[in-house]
C-alpha cells in the first residue's frame, strides 16, 4: 500500500514541479526580464564581448535566475509556516529551565 501511495505522490510532485518550471520559464521570457536580457546583450555587443562568451554569460544568469525564483517562491510559501513553528517552540532559556 505504501508503494502505491509513494508512486502516486511522486507522480503528483513531478507534475507540480513541471508546471512550476514552466511558470518560471514563462516569467523569464516575458516582460521586464526579457527587456533586461535584451539590454544586457546590447551592452555586451557594444563592449565587444565575443558571441560565445555572451551566450555563456546569459546561460549562467538564466540558471541563477531560475534557482533564485524557486527559492523566492519556496520562501514565500514556507516562510510563514516556519515562523509560526519557531514561535511555538520553547526558547533556549525555557528549555534549560525545564
C-alpha positions, -999 to +999 in steps of 0.1 A: +000+000+000+028+024+008+045+018-025+013+028-044+009+059-023+046+068-028+044+063-065+012+084-067+028+112-046+059+110-067+039+115-099+020+143-084+052+160-072+068+156-107+037+171-123+036+201-100+074+207-105+070+205-143+042+231-141+063+253-117+093+251-140+071+261-170+058+291-150+094+301-141+104+298-178+073+320-188+084+347-163+119+346-176+108+350-212+083+379-207+082+415-196+109+432-176+132+401-176+132+399-213+138+436-216+167+433-192+181+404-212+179+424-244+196+454-227+224+431-214+230+416-248+231+450-264+256+462-237+278+432-243+278+437-280+287+474-276+315+463-253+328+439-280+324+407-260+325+377-283+292+359-290+303+326-274+311+345-242+279+364-243+259+331-246+278+317-216+271+348-195+234+347-204+232+310-197+248+314-163+225+343-155+195+322-165+205+293-142+210+318-113+176+334-120+158+301-122+171+290-088+166+324-072+130+324-084+124+289-070+139+299-037+118+331-035+086+312-042+095+285-017+104+310+010+071+329+004+051+296+008+070+280+036+083+311+054+052+319+074+048+282+084+084+281+096+080+313+115+048+300+132+065+268+141+095+285+156+072+307+177+056+276+191+089+260+201+104+268+235+133+292+236+167+280+247+162+296+281+128+280+286+143+246+276+171+249+301+147+258+329+128+225+324 
